């Protein structure tokens, strides 16, 4: 089982979910989400490159944590909950973006 790919797939789905929530947000919601969403894109891009390198850096715990973060983001309805989920995802991805 390729744990790096599992984490990358879960992160990609979480980012897509955030994009969907951003697109459906009202004007004020988009303003509230934009800066955090942009930070996320940067960390996601860096982590993605690392996760696609040869070798494996993710553990079972990383896969589990990523799945939990994704679920939290997908269930978030209020803008503040989405922002919190984005922050967790940014922090998680930063571990791999070095």
SEDO-138542 format. One record per atom (N, C-alpha, C, O): chain; residue in three letters; z, x, y; atom name. Coordinates in steps of 0.1 Angstrom, whole numbers, plus 5000, padded with zeros to 4 digits. Layout:
<sites>
+--------+---------+------+------+------+-------+
: cadena : residuo :   c3 :   c1 :   c2 : atomo :
+--------+---------+------+------+------+-------+
:      A :     ALA :    Z :    X :    Y :    CA :
...
+--------+---------+------+------+------+-------+
</sites>
This chain:
<sites>
+--------+---------+------+------+------+-------+
: cadena : residuo :   c3 :   c1 :   c2 : atomo :
+--------+---------+------+------+------+-------+
:      A :     UNK : 5000 : 5008 : 4988 :     N :
:      A :     UNK : 5000 : 5000 : 5000 :    CA :
:      A :     UNK : 5000 : 5009 : 5012 :     C :
:      A :     UNK : 5008 : 5018 : 5014 :     O :
:      A :     UNK : 4991 : 5007 : 5021 :     N :
:      A :     UNK : 4990 : 5014 : 5034 :    CA :
:      A :     UNK : 4998 : 5008 : 5045 :     C :
:      A :     UNK : 4994 : 4998 : 5051 :     O :
:      A :     UNK : 5010 : 5013 : 5046 :     N :
:      A :     UNK : 5020 : 5007 : 5056 :    CA :
:      A :     UNK : 5015 : 5008 : 5070 :     C :
:      A :     UNK : 5017 : 5000 : 5078 :     O :
:      A :     UNK : 5008 : 5019 : 5073 :     N :
:      A :     UNK : 5003 : 5021 : 5087 :    CA :
:      A :     UNK : 4993 : 5010 : 5090 :     C :
:      A :     UNK : 4993 : 5005 : 5101 :     O :
:      A :     UNK : 4984 : 5007 : 5081 :     N :
:      A :     UNK : 4975 : 4996 : 5083 :    CA :
:      A :     UNK : 4981 : 4983 : 5084 :     C :
:      A :     UNK : 4977 : 4974 : 5092 :     O :
:      A :     UNK : 4992 : 4980 : 5076 :     N :
:      A :     UNK : 4999 : 4968 : 5077 :    CA :
:      A :     UNK : 5005 : 4966 : 5091 :     C :
:      A :     UNK : 5004 : 4955 : 5097 :     O :
:      A :     UNK : 5011 : 4977 : 5096 :     N :
:      A :     UNK : 5017 : 4976 : 5109 :    CA :
:      A :     UNK : 5007 : 4974 : 5120 :     C :
:      A :     UNK : 5008 : 4966 : 5129 :     O :
:      A :     UNK : 4995 : 4981 : 5118 :     N :
:      A :     UNK : 4985 : 4980 : 5128 :    CA :
:      A :     UNK : 4979 : 4965 : 5128 :     C :
:      A :     UNK : 4976 : 4960 : 5139 :     O :
:      A :     UNK : 4977 : 4960 : 5116 :     N :
:      A :     UNK : 4972 : 4946 : 5116 :    CA :
:      A :     UNK : 4982 : 4936 : 5122 :     C :
:      A :     UNK : 4978 : 4927 : 5129 :     O :
:      A :     UNK : 4995 : 4938 : 5119 :     N :
:      A :     UNK : 5005 : 4929 : 5125 :    CA :
:      A :     UNK : 5005 : 4930 : 5140 :     C :
:      A :     UNK : 5007 : 4921 : 5148 :     O :
:      A :     UNK : 5005 : 4943 : 5145 :     N :
:      A :     UNK : 5005 : 4946 : 5159 :    CA :
:      A :     UNK : 4992 : 4939 : 5166 :     C :
:      A :     UNK : 4993 : 4933 : 5177 :     O :
:      A :     UNK : 4981 : 4941 : 5160 :     N :
:      A :     UNK : 4968 : 4935 : 5165 :    CA :
:      A :     UNK : 4970 : 4920 : 5166 :     C :
:      A :     UNK : 4965 : 4914 : 5176 :     O :
:      A :     UNK : 4975 : 4914 : 5156 :     N :
:      A :     UNK : 4977 : 4899 : 5156 :    CA :
:      A :     UNK : 4987 : 4895 : 5167 :     C :
:      A :     UNK : 4985 : 4885 : 5174 :     O :
:      A :     UNK : 4997 : 4903 : 5169 :     N :
:      A :     UNK : 5007 : 4900 : 5180 :    CA :
:      A :     UNK : 5000 : 4901 : 5193 :     C :
:      A :     UNK : 5003 : 4893 : 5202 :     O :
:      A :     UNK : 4992 : 4912 : 5195 :     N :
:      A :     UNK : 4985 : 4913 : 5208 :    CA :
:      A :     UNK : 4976 : 4902 : 5210 :     C :
:      A :     UNK : 4975 : 4897 : 5222 :     O :
:      A :     UNK : 4969 : 4897 : 5200 :     N :
:      A :     UNK : 4960 : 4886 : 5201 :    CA :
:      A :     UNK : 4968 : 4873 : 5205 :     C :
:      A :     UNK : 4963 : 4865 : 5213 :     O :
:      A :     UNK : 4979 : 4872 : 5199 :     N :
:      A :     UNK : 4988 : 4860 : 5202 :    CA :
:      A :     UNK : 4992 : 4860 : 5217 :     C :
:      A :     UNK : 4992 : 4850 : 5224 :     O :
:      A :     UNK : 4995 : 4872 : 5222 :     N :
:      A :     UNK : 4999 : 4874 : 5236 :    CA :
:      A :     UNK : 4987 : 4871 : 5245 :     C :
:      A :     UNK : 4989 : 4864 : 5255 :     O :
:      A :     UNK : 4976 : 4875 : 5241 :     N :
:      A :     UNK : 4964 : 4872 : 5249 :    CA :
:      A :     UNK : 4961 : 4857 : 5250 :     C :
:      A :     UNK : 4958 : 4852 : 5260 :     O :
:      A :     UNK : 4963 : 4850 : 5239 :     N :
:      A :     UNK : 4962 : 4836 : 5238 :    CA :
:      A :     UNK : 4972 : 4829 : 5247 :     C :
:      A :     UNK : 4968 : 4820 : 5255 :     O :
:      A :     UNK : 4984 : 4833 : 5247 :     N :
:      A :     UNK : 4995 : 4828 : 5255 :    CA :
:      A :     UNK : 4992 : 4830 : 5270 :     C :
:      A :     UNK : 4994 : 4822 : 5279 :     O :
:      A :     UNK : 4987 : 4842 : 5273 :     N :
:      A :     UNK : 4984 : 4846 : 5287 :    CA :
:      A :     UNK : 4972 : 4837 : 5292 :     C :
:      A :     UNK : 4973 : 4832 : 5303 :     O :
:      A :     UNK : 4962 : 4835 : 5284 :     N :
:      A :     UNK : 4951 : 4827 : 5288 :    CA :
:      A :     UNK : 4955 : 4813 : 5290 :     C :
:      A :     UNK : 4949 : 4806 : 5299 :     O :
:      A :     UNK : 4964 : 4808 : 5283 :     N :
:      A :     UNK : 4969 : 4794 : 5284 :    CA :
:      A :     UNK : 4979 : 4792 : 5294 :     C :
:      A :     UNK : 4983 : 4780 : 5298 :     O :
:      A :     UNK : 4985 : 4803 : 5300 :     N :
:      A :     UNK : 4995 : 4802 : 5310 :    CA :
:      A :     UNK : 4990 : 4797 : 5323 :     C :
:      A :     UNK : 4978 : 4798 : 5326 :     O :
:      A :     UNK : 4999 : 4790 : 5331 :     N :
:      A :     UNK : 4995 : 4787 : 5344 :    CA :
:      A :     UNK : 4995 : 4799 : 5353 :     C :
:      A :     UNK : 4998 : 4810 : 5349 :     O :
:      A :     UNK : 4992 : 4797 : 5366 :     N :
:      A :     UNK : 4991 : 4809 : 5375 :    CA :
:      A :     UNK : 5004 : 4817 : 5375 :     C :
:      A :     UNK : 5003 : 4829 : 5374 :     O :
:      A :     UNK : 5015 : 4811 : 5377 :     N :
:      A :     UNK : 5028 : 4818 : 5378 :    CA :
:      A :     UNK : 5031 : 4825 : 5365 :     C :
:      A :     UNK : 5036 : 4836 : 5365 :     O :
:      A :     UNK : 5028 : 4819 : 5354 :     N :
:      A :     UNK : 5030 : 4825 : 5341 :    CA :
:      A :     UNK : 5022 : 4837 : 5339 :     C :
:      A :     UNK : 5027 : 4847 : 5334 :     O :
:      A :     UNK : 5009 : 4837 : 5343 :     N :
:      A :     UNK : 5001 : 4848 : 5343 :    CA :
:      A :     UNK : 5006 : 4860 : 5351 :     C :
:      A :     UNK : 5005 : 4871 : 5347 :     O :
:      A :     UNK : 5011 : 4857 : 5363 :     N :
:      A :     UNK : 5017 : 4867 : 5371 :    CA :
:      A :     UNK : 5029 : 4873 : 5364 :     C :
:      A :     UNK : 5030 : 4886 : 5365 :     O :
:      A :     UNK : 5037 : 4865 : 5358 :     N :
:      A :     UNK : 5049 : 4870 : 5351 :    CA :
:      A :     UNK : 5046 : 4879 : 5339 :     C :
:      A :     UNK : 5053 : 4888 : 5336 :     O :
:      A :     UNK : 5035 : 4876 : 5332 :     N :
:      A :     UNK : 5031 : 4883 : 5320 :    CA :
:      A :     UNK : 5023 : 4895 : 5322 :     C :
:      A :     UNK : 5023 : 4904 : 5314 :     O :
:      A :     UNK : 5015 : 4896 : 5333 :     N :
:      A :     UNK : 5005 : 4906 : 5335 :    CA :
:      A :     UNK : 5010 : 4920 : 5334 :     C :
:      A :     UNK : 5004 : 4928 : 5326 :     O :
:      A :     UNK : 5020 : 4924 : 5341 :     N :
:      A :     UNK : 5025 : 4938 : 5341 :    CA :
:      A :     UNK : 5030 : 4942 : 5327 :     C :
:      A :     UNK : 5026 : 4953 : 5322 :     O :
:      A :     UNK : 5037 : 4933 : 5320 :     N :
:      A :     UNK : 5042 : 4936 : 5307 :    CA :
:      A :     UNK : 5031 : 4937 : 5297 :     C :
:      A :     UNK : 5030 : 4945 : 5288 :     O :
:      A :     UNK : 5021 : 4928 : 5299 :     N :
:      A :     UNK : 5010 : 4928 : 5290 :    CA :
:      A :     UNK : 5001 : 4940 : 5291 :     C :
:      A :     UNK : 4997 : 4946 : 5281 :     O :
:      A :     UNK : 5000 : 4945 : 5304 :     N :
:      A :     UNK : 4992 : 4958 : 5306 :    CA :
:      A :     UNK : 5000 : 4970 : 5300 :     C :
:      A :     UNK : 4993 : 4978 : 5294 :     O :
:      A :     UNK : 5013 : 4970 : 5301 :     N :
:      A :     UNK : 5021 : 4981 : 5294 :    CA :
:      A :     UNK : 5018 : 4980 : 5279 :     C :
:      A :     UNK : 5017 : 4991 : 5273 :     O :
:      A :     UNK : 5018 : 4968 : 5274 :     N :
:      A :     UNK : 5016 : 4967 : 5260 :    CA :
:      A :     UNK : 5002 : 4972 : 5256 :     C :
:      A :     UNK : 5001 : 4979 : 5246 :     O :
:      A :     UNK : 4992 : 4969 : 5263 :     N :
:      A :     UNK : 4979 : 4974 : 5260 :    CA :
:      A :     UNK : 4978 : 4990 : 5259 :     C :
:      A :     UNK : 4972 : 4995 : 5250 :     O :
:      A :     UNK : 4985 : 4996 : 5268 :     N :
:      A :     UNK : 4985 : 5011 : 5269 :    CA :
:      A :     UNK : 4993 : 5016 : 5256 :     C :
:      A :     UNK : 4988 : 5025 : 5250 :     O :
:      A :     UNK : 5004 : 5011 : 5253 :     N :
:      A :     UNK : 5011 : 5015 : 5241 :    CA :
:      A :     UNK : 5004 : 5012 : 5228 :     C :
:      A :     UNK : 5004 : 5020 : 5219 :     O :
:      A :     UNK : 4998 : 5000 : 5228 :     N :
:      A :     UNK : 4991 : 4996 : 5216 :    CA :
:      A :     UNK : 4979 : 5006 : 5214 :     C :
:      A :     UNK : 4976 : 5010 : 5202 :     O :
:      A :     UNK : 4972 : 5009 : 5224 :     N :
:      A :     UNK : 4960 : 5018 : 5223 :    CA :
:      A :     UNK : 4965 : 5032 : 5217 :     C :
:      A :     UNK : 4958 : 5038 : 5208 :     O :
:      A :     UNK : 4976 : 5037 : 5223 :     N :
:      A :     UNK : 4981 : 5050 : 5218 :    CA :
:      A :     UNK : 4986 : 5050 : 5204 :     C :
:      A :     UNK : 4983 : 5058 : 5196 :     O :
:      A :     UNK : 4993 : 5039 : 5201 :     N :
:      A :     UNK : 4999 : 5038 : 5187 :    CA :
:      A :     UNK : 4987 : 5036 : 5177 :     C :
:      A :     UNK : 4988 : 5041 : 5166 :     O :
:      A :     UNK : 4977 : 5028 : 5181 :     N :
:      A :     UNK : 4966 : 5026 : 5172 :    CA :
:      A :     UNK : 4959 : 5038 : 5168 :     C :
:      A :     UNK : 4956 : 5040 : 5156 :     O :
:      A :     UNK : 4957 : 5048 : 5177 :     N :
:      A :     UNK : 4951 : 5060 : 5174 :    CA :
:      A :     UNK : 4959 : 5068 : 5164 :     C :
:      A :     UNK : 4954 : 5074 : 5155 :     O :
:      A :     UNK : 4973 : 5068 : 5166 :     N :
:      A :     UNK : 4982 : 5075 : 5157 :    CA :
:      A :     UNK : 4982 : 5069 : 5143 :     C :
:      A :     UNK : 4982 : 5076 : 5133 :     O :
:      A :     UNK : 4982 : 5056 : 5143 :     N :
:      A :     UNK : 4983 : 5048 : 5130 :    CA :
:      A :     UNK : 4970 : 5050 : 5122 :     C :
:      A :     UNK : 4970 : 5048 : 5110 :     O :
:      A :     UNK : 4959 : 5053 : 5128 :     N :
:      A :     UNK : 4946 : 5055 : 5122 :    CA :
:      A :     UNK : 4944 : 5069 : 5117 :     C :
:      A :     UNK : 4934 : 5071 : 5110 :     O :
:      A :     UNK : 4953 : 5078 : 5120 :     N :
:      A :     UNK : 4951 : 5092 : 5116 :    CA :
:      A :     UNK : 4954 : 5093 : 5101 :     C :
:      A :     UNK : 4961 : 5084 : 5095 :     O :
:      A :     UNK : 4950 : 5103 : 5094 :     N :
:      A :     UNK : 4953 : 5106 : 5080 :    CA :
:      A :     UNK : 4968 : 5107 : 5078 :     C :
:      A :     UNK : 4975 : 5111 : 5087 :     O :
:      A :     UNK : 4973 : 5103 : 5067 :     N :
:      A :     UNK : 4987 : 5104 : 5064 :    CA :
:      A :     UNK : 4993 : 5090 : 5067 :     C :
:      A :     UNK : 4987 : 5081 : 5071 :     O :
:      A :     UNK : 5006 : 5089 : 5064 :     N :
:      A :     UNK : 5013 : 5077 : 5066 :    CA :
:      A :     UNK : 5026 : 5080 : 5074 :     C :
:      A :     UNK : 5034 : 5088 : 5070 :     O :
:      A :     UNK : 5028 : 5072 : 5084 :     N :
:      A :     UNK : 5040 : 5074 : 5093 :    CA :
:      A :     UNK : 5050 : 5062 : 5092 :     C :
:      A :     UNK : 5061 : 5064 : 5096 :     O :
:      A :     UNK : 5045 : 5051 : 5088 :     N :
:      A :     UNK : 5053 : 5039 : 5087 :    CA :
:      A :     UNK : 5061 : 5037 : 5074 :     C :
:      A :     UNK : 5057 : 5042 : 5064 :     O :
:      A :     UNK : 5072 : 5031 : 5076 :     N :
:      A :     UNK : 5081 : 5028 : 5064 :    CA :
:      A :     UNK : 5081 : 5013 : 5061 :     C :
:      A :     UNK : 5075 : 5005 : 5069 :     O :
:      A :     UNK : 5087 : 5010 : 5050 :     N :
:      A :     UNK : 5089 : 4995 : 5047 :    CA :
:      A :     UNK : 5097 : 4988 : 5059 :     C :
:      A :     UNK : 5094 : 4977 : 5062 :     O :
:      A :     UNK : 5107 : 4995 : 5064 :     N :
:      A :     UNK : 5114 : 4990 : 5075 :    CA :
:      A :     UNK : 5106 : 4987 : 5087 :     C :
:      A :     UNK : 5107 : 4977 : 5095 :     O :
:      A :     UNK : 5096 : 4997 : 5090 :     N :
:      A :     UNK : 5087 : 4995 : 5101 :    CA :
:      A :     UNK : 5079 : 4982 : 5099 :     C :
:      A :     UNK : 5076 : 4975 : 5109 :     O :
:      A :     UNK : 5074 : 4981 : 5087 :     N :
:      A :     UNK : 5065 : 4969 : 5084 :    CA :
:      A :     UNK : 5073 : 4956 : 5086 :     C :
:      A :     UNK : 5068 : 4947 : 5093 :     O :
:      A :     UNK : 5085 : 4956 : 5081 :     N :
:      A :     UNK : 5094 : 4944 : 5083 :    CA :
:      A :     UNK : 5097 : 4941 : 5098 :     C :
:      A :     UNK : 5096 : 4930 : 5102 :     O :
:      A :     UNK : 5100 : 4952 : 5105 :     N :
:      A :     UNK : 5103 : 4950 : 5119 :    CA :
:      A :     UNK : 5091 : 4945 : 5127 :     C :
:      A :     UNK : 5093 : 4936 : 5135 :     O :
:      A :     UNK : 5080 : 4950 : 5124 :     N :
:      A :     UNK : 5067 : 4946 : 5131 :    CA :
:      A :     UNK : 5065 : 4931 : 5128 :     C :
:      A :     UNK : 5061 : 4923 : 5136 :     O :
:      A :     UNK : 5067 : 4927 : 5115 :     N :
:      A :     UNK : 5064 : 4913 : 5111 :    CA :
:      A :     UNK : 5074 : 4904 : 5119 :     C :
:      A :     UNK : 5070 : 4893 : 5123 :     O :
:      A :     UNK : 5086 : 4908 : 5120 :     N :
:      A :     UNK : 5096 : 4900 : 5128 :    CA :
:      A :     UNK : 5093 : 4899 : 5142 :     C :
:      A :     UNK : 5094 : 4888 : 5148 :     O :
:      A :     UNK : 5088 : 4910 : 5148 :     N :
:      A :     UNK : 5084 : 4909 : 5162 :    CA :
:      A :     UNK : 5072 : 4900 : 5164 :     C :
:      A :     UNK : 5072 : 4892 : 5174 :     O :
:      A :     UNK : 5062 : 4901 : 5155 :     N :
:      A :     UNK : 5051 : 4893 : 5156 :    CA :
:      A :     UNK : 5055 : 4878 : 5155 :     C :
:      A :     UNK : 5050 : 4870 : 5163 :     O :
:      A :     UNK : 5063 : 4875 : 5146 :     N :
:      A :     UNK : 5068 : 4861 : 5144 :    CA :
:      A :     UNK : 5075 : 4856 : 5157 :     C :
:      A :     UNK : 5073 : 4844 : 5161 :     O :
:      A :     UNK : 5083 : 4864 : 5162 :     N :
:      A :     UNK : 5090 : 4861 : 5175 :    CA :
:      A :     UNK : 5080 : 4858 : 5186 :     C :
:      A :     UNK : 5082 : 4848 : 5193 :     O :
:      A :     UNK : 5070 : 4866 : 5187 :     N :
:      A :     UNK : 5060 : 4864 : 5198 :    CA :
:      A :     UNK : 5053 : 4851 : 5195 :     C :
:      A :     UNK : 5050 : 4843 : 5205 :     O :
:      A :     UNK : 5049 : 4849 : 5183 :     N :
:      A :     UNK : 5041 : 4837 : 5180 :    CA :
:      A :     UNK : 5049 : 4824 : 5182 :     C :
:      A :     UNK : 5043 : 4814 : 5186 :     O :
:      A :     UNK : 5062 : 4825 : 5181 :     N :
:      A :     UNK : 5070 : 4813 : 5182 :    CA :
:      A :     UNK : 5075 : 4811 : 5197 :     C :
:      A :     UNK : 5079 : 4800 : 5201 :     O :
:      A :     UNK : 5073 : 4821 : 5205 :     N :
:      A :     UNK : 5078 : 4820 : 5219 :    CA :
:      A :     UNK : 5069 : 4810 : 5227 :     C :
:      A :     UNK : 5057 : 4810 : 5226 :     O :
:      A :     UNK : 5076 : 4802 : 5234 :     N :
:      A :     UNK : 5069 : 4792 : 5242 :    CA :
:      A :     UNK : 5071 : 4795 : 5257 :     C :
:      A :     UNK : 5062 : 4794 : 5265 :     O :
:      A :     UNK : 5083 : 4797 : 5261 :     N :
:      A :     UNK : 5086 : 4800 : 5275 :    CA :
:      A :     UNK : 5082 : 4814 : 5279 :     C :
:      A :     UNK : 5082 : 4823 : 5271 :     O :
:      A :     UNK : 5077 : 4815 : 5291 :     N :
:      A :     UNK : 5072 : 4828 : 5296 :    CA :
:      A :     UNK : 5083 : 4839 : 5294 :     C :
:      A :     UNK : 5079 : 4850 : 5290 :     O :
:      A :     UNK : 5095 : 4836 : 5297 :     N :
:      A :     UNK : 5106 : 4847 : 5296 :    CA :
:      A :     UNK : 5107 : 4851 : 5281 :     C :
:      A :     UNK : 5109 : 4863 : 5279 :     O :
:      A :     UNK : 5106 : 4842 : 5272 :     N :
:      A :     UNK : 5106 : 4846 : 5258 :    CA :
:      A :     UNK : 5094 : 4855 : 5254 :     C :
:      A :     UNK : 5096 : 4864 : 5246 :     O :
:      A :     UNK : 5083 : 4852 : 5259 :     N :
:      A :     UNK : 5071 : 4859 : 5257 :    CA :
:      A :     UNK : 5073 : 4874 : 5262 :     C :
:      A :     UNK : 5069 : 4883 : 5256 :     O :
:      A :     UNK : 5078 : 4874 : 5275 :     N :
:      A :     UNK : 5080 : 4887 : 5281 :    CA :
:      A :     UNK : 5090 : 4896 : 5272 :     C :
:      A :     UNK : 5088 : 4908 : 5271 :     O :
:      A :     UNK : 5101 : 4890 : 5267 :     N :
:      A :     UNK : 5110 : 4897 : 5259 :    CA :
:      A :     UNK : 5103 : 4902 : 5246 :     C :
:      A :     UNK : 5105 : 4913 : 5242 :     O :
:      A :     UNK : 5095 : 4893 : 5240 :     N :
:      A :     UNK : 5088 : 4897 : 5228 :    CA :
:      A :     UNK : 5078 : 4909 : 5231 :     C :
:      A :     UNK : 5077 : 4918 : 5223 :     O :
:      A :     UNK : 5072 : 4908 : 5242 :     N :
:      A :     UNK : 5063 : 4919 : 5246 :    CA :
:      A :     UNK : 5071 : 4932 : 5248 :     C :
:      A :     UNK : 5066 : 4943 : 5243 :     O :
:      A :     UNK : 5082 : 4931 : 5254 :     N :
:      A :     UNK : 5091 : 4943 : 5256 :    CA :
:      A :     UNK : 5095 : 4949 : 5242 :     C :
:      A :     UNK : 5095 : 4961 : 5241 :     O :
:      A :     UNK : 5098 : 4941 : 5233 :     N :
:      A :     UNK : 5102 : 4946 : 5219 :    CA :
:      A :     UNK : 5090 : 4952 : 5213 :     C :
:      A :     UNK : 5091 : 4963 : 5206 :     O :
:      A :     UNK : 5078 : 4947 : 5214 :     N :
:      A :     UNK : 5066 : 4952 : 5208 :    CA :
:      A :     UNK : 5062 : 4966 : 5215 :     C :
:      A :     UNK : 5059 : 4975 : 5208 :     O :
:      A :     UNK : 5064 : 4967 : 5228 :     N :
:      A :     UNK : 5061 : 4979 : 5235 :    CA :
:      A :     UNK : 5070 : 4990 : 5230 :     C :
:      A :     UNK : 5066 : 5001 : 5227 :     O :
:      A :     UNK : 5083 : 4987 : 5229 :     N :
:      A :     UNK : 5093 : 4997 : 5224 :    CA :
:      A :     UNK : 5090 : 5001 : 5210 :     C :
:      A :     UNK : 5091 : 5013 : 5207 :     O :
:      A :     UNK : 5087 : 4991 : 5202 :     N :
:      A :     UNK : 5083 : 4994 : 5188 :    CA :
:      A :     UNK : 5071 : 5004 : 5187 :     C :
:      A :     UNK : 5071 : 5014 : 5180 :     O :
:      A :     UNK : 5060 : 5000 : 5194 :     N :
:      A :     UNK : 5048 : 5008 : 5193 :    CA :
:      A :     UNK : 5050 : 5022 : 5199 :     C :
:      A :     UNK : 5043 : 5031 : 5195 :     O :
:      A :     UNK : 5059 : 5023 : 5209 :     N :
:      A :     UNK : 5061 : 5036 : 5215 :    CA :
:      A :     UNK : 5066 : 5047 : 5205 :     C :
:      A :     UNK : 5064 : 5059 : 5207 :     O :
:      A :     UNK : 5072 : 5042 : 5195 :     N :
:      A :     UNK : 5077 : 5051 : 5184 :    CA :
:      A :     UNK : 5065 : 5059 : 5178 :     C :
:      A :     UNK : 5066 : 5070 : 5173 :     O :
:      A :     UNK : 5054 : 5052 : 5177 :     N :
:      A :     UNK : 5042 : 5058 : 5170 :    CA :
:      A :     UNK : 5032 : 5063 : 5180 :     C :
:      A :     UNK : 5022 : 5070 : 5176 :     O :
:      A :     UNK : 5034 : 5061 : 5193 :     N :
:      A :     UNK : 5024 : 5065 : 5203 :    CA :
:      A :     UNK : 5025 : 5079 : 5208 :     C :
:      A :     UNK : 5018 : 5084 : 5216 :     O :
:      A :     UNK : 5035 : 5087 : 5202 :     N :
:      A :     UNK : 5038 : 5100 : 5207 :    CA :
:      A :     UNK : 5027 : 5110 : 5202 :     C :
:      A :     UNK : 5028 : 5122 : 5205 :     O :
+--------+---------+------+------+------+-------+
</sites>
